[in-house]
Amino acid sequence: MMQSVAGLAKPAGFLTGATMIAAALLLPACAHAQAQNGLSNLFGGIFSGPNPASSQAAPGPGGAPPWSGEDGASGHPLMTAAAIREAAGNFSNCVAAMWPDAARRGITQENFQRFTAGLSPDLRIMDLMDSQPEFTKSIWDYLDILVNDNRLAKGREVLAKYKAQFDTTERATGVDRYIIAAIWGIESNYSTQMGDRSVLQSTATLACIGRRQGYFKDEFLSALEILNRGDLRPEQMRGSWAGAFGPTQFMPTAFKRFAVDGDGDGRCDVVDNPTDLIASTANNLKKDGWQAGQTWGFEVVVPPGFNYMLADRAKAMTIAQWGKLGLKRPANQLFPHPAEKAYLLAPAGAQGPGFLMLQNYRVIMKYNPAEAYALAIGHFADRLRGGQPFVQPWPRQERELSRTERLELQQLLAQRGFYKGTPDGQFGGQTREALRSFQASIGVAADGFASSDVLERLRGR
């Protein structure tokens, strides 16, 4: 169900104050009140940073392309076409076999049968689960897409429309309203792009078919718990192929951990109730370690000749120590708290801006473990607050390497003894560390940026 911002209804008994939300945060999250024995990563690869089924391919939801019928790109034995067809043929039995686990979570037999009746697998998810796009966007293109004038305008409207809810939640939790608004905007473009797949169908598919069945079994059973308790209706639980739903994209298990009844109406509705949505998203960040009154990080100017081997998440220092190494804010702005610890992120290497990342950036990374995502959230929040675009230019003349080239780069690094992982075409901290070591060995800036020039040097050209 797609729900516009304007359509978010103001519930009865709306806004009982900071005391109501503060009290809700002291209690177990909504689904935990029902049973004691019982949580999105759209851009995770930005730095490369889900009746017996027929064995025939069937159209996906809403006329989406059917399953390709091919082996998954991961090479996992459970992702072969034969294994997928076999598991799909046993789908109904697999779902039925989860009843004892559902009963232990307090789900009634009537509700189990009601919510699982007629479930069939969505095999198109198998292609999505193992998709490995040949090309990815550069971080500057990614930021251009997500932090734009139209989305900022919508964000300001949302902040004004729900000012009372943001006020109350900010007082109760200490979580910055602009970060919550940024997550809402980037995850679903303010409730206009939440996904249209059934969470039950997606998580049931992934619980019975494919390479992550254990993980998604927990998600499926948690989705049943939410419905059994009555917090949401099945038609509200529509979202991504992996089961994330609502304007800020909660997985069912995350809902169990973090969703709160912000207005005291007896339900945790993170889809259509703005009070619960804002309070629950804030509760997620608070429980993940959000530090009230602090920002996420700062854009910094990195001096020429800087040792980029220090640009590592594990090498945090105080901002004062970074200052002694020559890092400063654009226009010589002051750092408000020089004693705070931060690490240096240089996503475009020596050719682009640097960023000193604080504890709250790490918290955003827990929400979605992609550096580009967390940077977009922090920057979007600052822009909503009235801040300016990043000052330093990105190296827009550089092109992103294709997946084939990324695989080749990792393989060449491995051949030279710098890369110890398994080449997969996805760039994370291990690849960047290997790149920095290689760059240092040839006497160039060891910034870990995977440029076409670095690939040519690895090729020996």
C-alpha positions in Angstrom: 0.0 0.0 0.0 1.5 3.3 -1.1 0.6 6.1 1.4 1.3 9.7 0.7 2.5 12.1 3.4 -0.7 14.0 3.1 -2.6 10.8 3.8 -1.0 10.0 7.1 -4.0 10.3 9.3 -3.9 12.0 12.7 -5.0 9.3 15.1 -7.6 9.6 17.8 -6.1 10.7 21.1 -3.3 12.2 19.0 -0.1 13.4 20.8 -0.3 12.9 24.6 3.0 14.6 25.1 6.6 13.7 25.8 5.6 11.8 28.9 3.6 9.3 26.7 6.5 8.7 24.4 9.1 8.5 27.2 6.9 6.0 29.0 6.6 3.9 25.8 10.3 3.9 25.4 10.7 2.4 28.9 8.5 -0.6 28.0 9.3 -3.5 25.7 8.8 -2.8 22.0 5.2 -3.6 20.9 5.5 -7.1 19.7 7.5 -8.2 22.7 4.4 -7.6 24.9 2.7 -10.5 23.2 5.4 -13.2 23.5 8.6 -13.5 25.5 10.2 -16.3 23.4 9.6 -14.8 20.5 15.2 -8.2 13.7 17.9 -2.6 4.4 20.3 -2.4 2.1 19.4 -1.0 -1.0 22.8 0.7 -1.5 25.0 -1.7 0.4 27.3 -2.1 -2.7 27.7 1.6 -3.4 31.4 1.4 -3.1 31.8 -1.7 -5.2 29.9 0.5 0.3 12.6 -13.0 -0.5 -0.2 -24.1 -2.6 2.7 -26.1 -4.0 4.6 -24.0 -6.4 4.8 -24.8 -10.1 8.3 -25.3 -11.4 7.5 -22.9 -14.2 8.4 -19.3 -14.0 5.4 -17.2 -13.0 4.9 -13.5 -13.3 5.8 -11.5 -10.2 3.6 -9.1 -8.3 2.0 -6.4 -10.2 3.1 -7.9 -13.5 6.8 -7.7 -12.5 9.2 -9.9 -14.6 9.0 -13.6 -13.7 11.9 -15.6 -12.3 14.6 -16.1 -14.8 14.8 -19.8 -14.1 18.6 -19.5 -14.0 21.2 -20.3 -11.3 21.9 -17.5 -8.9 25.1 -15.4 -9.4 26.4 -16.2 -5.9 27.1 -19.8 -6.8 25.5 -21.0 -3.6 24.2 -24.6 -3.8 20.7 -23.5 -2.6 20.6 -20.9 -5.4 20.9 -23.3 -8.3 17.8 -23.4 -10.5 17.3 -27.0 -9.6 17.4 -26.3 -5.9 15.1 -23.4 -6.2 12.5 -25.5 -8.1 12.8 -28.3 -5.6 12.3 -25.9 -2.6 9.4 -24.1 -4.4 7.7 -27.5 -4.9 7.9 -28.0 -1.1 6.8 -24.5 -0.2 3.5 -25.3 1.4 5.0 -28.0 3.5 7.8 -25.7 4.6 5.3 -23.0 5.7 3.1 -25.5 7.5 6.2 -26.9 9.4 6.7 -23.5 11.0 3.5 -23.8 13.0 5.2 -25.1 16.2 7.7 -22.2 16.2 4.8 -19.8 15.6 2.9 -21.3 18.5 5.9 -20.9 20.8 5.8 -17.2 19.9 2.1 -16.9 21.0 0.6 -16.9 17.6 -2.9 -18.5 17.6 -3.6 -21.4 15.3 -6.5 -19.5 13.9 -4.3 -16.6 12.9 -1.5 -18.8 11.6 -3.9 -20.5 9.3 -5.6 -17.2 8.4 -2.4 -15.4 7.5 -0.7 -18.3 5.7 -3.7 -19.5 3.7 -3.0 -19.2 0.0 0.6 -18.1 0.4 2.7 -18.9 -2.7 6.4 -18.2 -3.4 7.5 -15.2 -5.3 10.4 -16.7 -7.2 11.4 -13.4 -8.8 13.0 -12.7 -5.4 15.7 -15.3 -6.2 17.0 -13.1 -9.0 16.8 -10.0 -6.9 18.6 -11.7 -4.0 21.5 -12.7 -6.2 21.6 -9.8 -8.5 25.1 -8.4 -9.1 24.8 -5.2 -11.2 27.6 -4.7 -13.7 27.7 -1.0 -13.0 27.2 1.0 -9.8 26.8 4.7 -9.2 29.6 6.9 -7.9 29.1 8.4 -4.5 28.6 11.9 -6.0 25.9 10.6 -8.3 24.3 8.8 -5.4 24.2 12.0 -3.3 22.9 14.0 -6.3 20.0 11.6 -6.6 19.0 11.5 -2.9 19.8 15.0 -1.7 18.0 17.2 -4.2 15.8 20.3 -4.1 12.5 18.4 -4.5 13.2 16.0 -1.7 14.5 18.8 0.6 11.2 20.8 -0.1 9.2 17.7 0.9 11.3 17.2 4.0 10.7 20.8 5.2 6.9 20.3 4.6 7.0 17.1 6.7 9.0 18.8 9.5 6.4 21.6 9.6 3.3 19.4 9.3 4.5 17.1 12.1 6.3 19.6 14.2 4.4 18.6 17.4 5.4 15.0 17.0 9.0 15.8 16.3 9.1 18.2 19.2 7.8 15.5 21.6 10.1 12.8 20.3 13.2 14.9 20.3 12.5 15.9 24.0 11.9 12.3 25.0 14.8 10.6 23.2 17.4 13.3 22.4 17.4 12.1 18.7 17.8 14.8 16.2 14.5 15.4 14.3 16.4 16.2 11.1 18.1 12.8 11.1 14.6 11.1 11.5 13.2 13.3 8.7 16.2 12.5 6.5 15.8 8.7 7.0 12.1 9.1 6.1 12.9 11.0 3.0 15.7 8.7 1.7 14.1 5.4 2.6 10.7 6.1 1.0 10.7 9.6 -0.4 8.3 10.6 2.3 6.0 7.6 2.1 5.6 7.6 -1.7 8.0 4.8 -2.5 7.6 2.1 0.2 7.6 -1.0 -2.1 4.6 -3.1 -3.1 5.5 -6.6 -2.2 3.7 -8.5 0.5 6.0 -8.8 3.5 4.5 -12.2 4.4 5.0 -13.5 0.9 8.5 -12.2 0.6 9.7 -13.4 4.0 8.0 -16.8 3.6 9.6 -17.2 0.2 13.0 -16.5 1.6 12.4 -18.6 4.7 11.8 -21.7 2.5 13.9 -21.1 -0.6 17.4 -19.8 -1.2 20.6 -19.2 0.7 19.4 -17.3 3.9 16.5 -19.4 5.1 17.4 -19.3 8.8 17.6 -15.5 8.8 14.3 -15.0 7.0 12.5 -17.7 9.0 12.9 -15.3 11.9 11.6 -12.4 9.8 8.6 -14.4 8.6 7.6 -15.5 12.1 8.1 -12.0 13.4 5.8 -10.7 10.7 3.2 -13.2 11.8 3.7 -11.9 15.4 3.0 -8.3 14.3 -0.2 -9.4 12.6 -1.3 -11.7 15.4 -1.0 -8.8 17.9 -2.9 -6.5 15.7 -0.4 -3.7 15.4 -0.7 -3.7 11.6 -3.0 -5.3 9.0 -1.7 -7.5 6.1 -2.4 -4.8 3.5 -0.2 -2.4 5.5 2.7 -4.8 5.5 3.9 -4.2 1.9 7.5 -3.3 1.1 10.8 -4.4 -0.4 11.6 -7.8 -1.7 13.5 -8.5 1.5 10.6 -7.6 3.8 11.3 -4.0 4.9 8.2 -2.0 5.1 6.8 1.4 6.1 8.1 4.9 5.5 11.4 4.3 7.3 11.6 0.6 6.2 11.5 -1.6 9.3 12.3 -5.3 9.0 9.8 -7.3 11.1 12.5 -8.2 13.6 13.5 -4.5 13.9 9.9 -3.6 14.4 9.9 -6.1 17.4 12.9 -4.5 18.9 12.2 -0.8 18.3 8.5 -0.1 17.5 6.7 1.9 20.2 3.1 3.1 20.8 3.8 6.8 20.7 0.3 8.1 21.2 -1.1 5.4 23.6 -3.8 4.0 21.3 -2.7 0.4 22.0 -1.1 -0.2 18.6 2.4 0.3 17.1 1.6 1.6 13.6 4.8 2.6 11.9 3.1 2.7 8.5 0.2 5.2 8.8 0.5 6.8 12.2 3.1 9.6 12.2 3.4 9.7 16.0 4.4 6.0 16.1 6.5 6.2 13.0 8.6 9.2 14.3 8.9 7.8 17.9 9.8 4.3 16.7 12.5 5.5 14.3 14.0 7.6 17.1 13.8 4.7 19.5 15.8 2.6 17.0 18.6 5.2 16.8 18.5 5.8 20.5 18.9 2.1 21.4 21.7 1.9 18.8 23.7 4.5 20.7 22.6 7.9 19.5 24.4 10.7 21.4 22.1 13.6 22.1 23.3 17.0 21.2 26.0 15.8 18.8 26.2 15.8 15.1 27.2 13.0 12.7 30.4 14.4 11.4 32.2 17.3 9.5 33.4 17.9 6.0 37.2 18.5 6.3 40.0 19.7 4.0 42.8 17.2 3.9 46.2 18.8 3.3 48.5 17.7 0.4 50.8 14.9 1.2 48.5 13.5 3.9 49.1 9.9 5.0 45.8 8.3 3.9 46.8 5.1 5.7 45.2 6.9 8.6 41.8 7.0 6.8 40.5 3.9 8.5 37.4 3.3 10.7 39.6 1.6 13.3 41.9 4.6 13.6 39.9 7.1 15.6 41.5 10.1 17.2 40.3 13.3 18.9 39.4 16.1 16.6 42.2 18.1 18.2 44.7 15.4 17.2 43.3 15.5 13.6 43.8 19.2 13.6 47.4 18.8 14.5 47.8 16.7 11.4 46.5 19.5 9.3 42.8 18.7 8.9 40.5 21.6 9.1 36.9 22.6 8.2 36.2 24.6 5.0 36.5 28.3 5.5 38.3 27.6 8.8 35.1 27.0 10.7 35.7 25.9 14.3 35.0 22.4 15.6 32.5 22.7 18.5 34.0 19.9 20.6 37.7 19.2 19.9 37.8 16.4 22.4 35.3 14.3 20.5 36.8 11.2 18.8 36.3 10.7 15.1 37.7 8.7 12.2 38.6 10.0 8.7 36.5 8.9 5.7 37.8 9.8 2.2 35.3 8.1 -0.1 36.8 9.7 -3.3 40.4 9.5 -2.1 42.8 12.4 -2.3 40.8 14.0 -5.2 37.6 14.6 -3.2 36.5 15.9 0.2 37.3 14.2 3.5 35.0 13.7 6.4 35.6 13.3 10.1 33.0 10.8 11.4 31.6 10.8 14.9 29.7 8.3 17.0 26.4 9.2 15.5 27.6 8.4 12.0 28.3 4.9 13.3 24.8 4.7 14.6 23.4 5.6 11.2 25.6 2.9 9.8 23.7 0.4 12.0 20.5 1.5 10.4 21.9 0.7 7.0 25.6 -0.5 6.8 26.6 1.5 3.7 28.9 4.4 4.1 27.3 6.3 1.2 23.9 5.8 2.7 25.0 7.1 6.1 26.8 10.1 4.5 23.6 10.9 2.5 21.5 10.8 5.7 23.9 13.1 7.6 24.2 15.5 4.7 20.5 15.5 4.0 19.8 16.3 7.7 22.2 19.2 7.7 20.6 20.6 4.5 17.1 20.3 6.1 18.6 22.2 9.1 19.6 25.0 6.8 23.2 24.0 6.0 25.0 24.3 2.7 26.1 21.8 0.1 29.5 20.3 0.5 32.2 22.8 -0.3 34.9 20.7 -2.0 34.3 19.3 -5.5 34.1 15.6 -6.2 36.3 14.1 -8.9 33.4 13.9 -11.4 35.9 13.2 -14.2 36.5 9.8 -12.8 34.3 6.9 -13.9 33.1 4.1 -11.8 34.7 0.7 -12.5 32.4 -2.0 -13.9 31.9 -5.1 -11.8 34.1 -7.0 -14.2 36.8 -4.4 -13.6 36.3 -4.5 -9.8 36.7 -8.3 -9.8 39.9 -7.9 -11.9 41.2 -5.3 -9.5 40.7 -7.5 -6.5 42.2 -10.5 -8.3 45.3 -8.5 -9.2 45.6 -7.2 -5.7 45.4 -10.8 -4.5 48.1 -12.0 -6.9 50.4 -9.3 -5.5 49.7 -10.4 -2.0 47.7 -7.3 -0.9 44.2 -8.7 -0.8 43.4 -11.6 1.4 39.6 -11.9 0.8 37.6 -13.7 -1.9 37.2 -11.5 -5.0 33.5 -10.6 -5.4 33.4 -7.3 -7.1 32.2 -5.5 -4.0 34.5 -2.9 -2.4 34.6 -2.6 1.4 37.2 -1.9 4.0 39.3 -4.9 3.1 39.6 -3.9 -0.5 40.4 -0.3 0.4 43.1 -1.4 2.8 44.7 -3.6 0.1 44.5 -0.7 -2.3 46.2 1.7 0.1 49.0 -0.8 0.7 49.5 -1.3 -3.1 49.5 2.5 -3.7 52.0 3.0 -0.9 54.3 0.4 -2.5 54.4 2.3 -5.8 54.8 5.7 -4.2 51.5 7.4 -4.9 48.9 8.8 -2.5 47.6 5.8 -0.6 44.0 6.9 -0.5 42.3 3.6 -1.3 40.3 5.1 -4.2 39.7 2.5 -7.0 40.3 4.6 -10.0 40.9 3.4 -13.6 44.5 4.7 -13.2 45.0 2.3 -10.3 43.6 -0.6 -12.3 46.0 0.2 -15.1 48.9 0.3 -12.8 47.9 -3.1 -11.4 47.8 -4.4 -14.9 51.4 -3.1 -15.3 50.6 -0.7 -18.1 
